């Protein structure tokens, strides 16, 4: 799937567009729920700042992780006439080009989704005690984490193909385990940890470390996807010759 | 590598050595010595003077000298105060630099560092345990230890100590005397004080200190030493009298036996408390919160020294404990009575939730037509949809930022300021306490600039979690051409802090109240540069409206007693439309603002009364300053 093909599909498919609207509705509801209702005086008196920005950003991250996985495994895409593994088995398409095209599209579509949620974060900036640089850092963290989860979905698609039940049994626990273990064991890589640091320790470089780590992970998953497809093609070739 | 390049590499260490040479030559050569307190005597919970002597045996240095005091719990960032100033250390000389630092109850360390050319060239650690603590301190300016008898006032536990600093060691800042109950000037061994030393004493008296000039033959030195403006009398010579008596308790005169040598003086300002005929024996002058006494006799000389009323005399003169200026444990900003009164009138709040609802609805309303696609007849092409989506998102981003970060709410540093100005008519000076509460929606580092070199600055710390008391911050004060720069205030998100600044400043406002029969004549002269608004004179529990008195104006008003407002003054003196002034007035009313007593003038000033600025901040509403001028006749 090339970038123009992907954009054409993702900007015209009813299910995909509707999922984007759901994302916006969910973030809007989150913003309204966590909007500070106490007076400023009471916040100053207790020394407890409203966490509106952090909560909306965390909701956005959760949604992007979920959508990233689903978009990655093409759960929301219209059924293609030919599945990815079939495409690799039946055609001599270069695997690097195939995955590279999808990776580029992943990045572009993630950007569009970030753009979609950014107004809610912009509205929550001041009441959540953040400033414009923190908005951009949060978007970078969320975008990188979404790209990584989407690349993981792509890897699952390459490994499991259209075997959906098996794919979902393995994929979602892996995503959750990755995020939980990163939060507990390797905090600098965890996007949740990085978001918290962006708001609570504005000078901390954690957002940059996390962004680079997640982009690195996305690249690694794309590389593994190439390997997985190469294995699929090799097995198919052996079967043909056998 | 080419030989030419190697040659340049060879030059590199030489260049490095040359550039570092000045610092290296100075390293360790500068020696420091510190005199803390009054001959090593300090008082807990008060400020103390520190005289840092820096000996530079080498060549001339442009140095930065810092003195840091730390206190509080030994974990995390230690609260404290670091005072920094630049100094030129002349070649082969000793430079004496005066500092004033607080001595809290849990002081840990006092550390001085001297840096030149970005390298530390000297340092000194002062062990606070080596200092002598006293419950009360009286400073004796005398050539001998003749005032030791005063220490008997402290009782058998010796909690009152008399310290005899050298004339050169006397503080040059009024806050240096914070721990001192009284200064007794006996003689200056014919030396003259620096003008700033005399000014420091004057401002300290204004803040509530007691200054006593003793008489006898030594009194002839007072005017020559530079105390002319402080003395309540003009000393003409010496005389002797026999059988003089003083009335320390009303109606009970006590006779001093024998012949007493007295300073022959005429009263220039102040009131005579005791006299022998026309010769004043005791003269008292009120200055601000404090008092200046002149005794015509020398209590250290016979026969007064052995007189049984001497101790009672000292007890009468030195009186009670003065109010300290050191407020290391300031209350959190929102609990301060002034700010608690002002804040509800500030009209600052989070944007209402219905504004957020409108924003979300508008955004979703624009998104929905672009994202809800019908299965058929969808004529919107993908590039057009992409462009429209980007336009809607971009516009919503800009609108969200503008409305919720600029129009309805601002993340900038907001400052709320209030001041109290206490003065006495004719003093020409006022003791000002100014409090600035500041907060910001986002975390930031705050800098304050105070255009006064000797102001006492304190700041409250952030509110600790779970309602624990505020932790003192570590303030960095740097003296510069502007005055004092305050750094080290790190604001948390929506954290509020309080900065308190106290100083004695010129305030040439005077007032007089004359009553004849049923009429009251009031004259108010505002010789200062700032107008006084909504002035009232309060006399015998009734308030008379003077109106506004412009800078340089003298306002004369006549009233009949019936014109005065009754006892419930607060509601009437402050118009209902000025809620901030009404709130501050109410907060200070408990401090005896309108109680019965001598006549006083109350007026409003536009704060900041003291030149305090917070770069990059914006004020929250008006900043009231309440001036209270006592019109007590001597």
Interface residues (C-beta under 8 A of the other chain):
Chain A: X7 X8 X11 X12 X13 X14 X17 X18 X20 X21 X24 X25 X28 X29 X31 X32 X35 X36 X37 X38 X39 X40 X41 X43 X44 X45 X46 X47 X48 X49 X50 X112 X115 X116 X118 X119 X120 X122 X123 X124 X125 X126 X127 X129 X130 X131 X132 X199 X200 X202
Chain B: X332 X333 X334 X335 X343 X344 X348 X349 X350 X351 X353 X356 X357 X359 X360 X363 X364 X367 X368 X370 X371 X372 X373 X374 X375 X378 X382 X385 X386 X389 X390 X393 X394 X396 X397 X398 X399 X400 X401 X403 X404 X405 X409 X410 X411 X439 X441 X442 X443 X462 X463 X464 X465 X467 X492 X493 X494 X495 X496
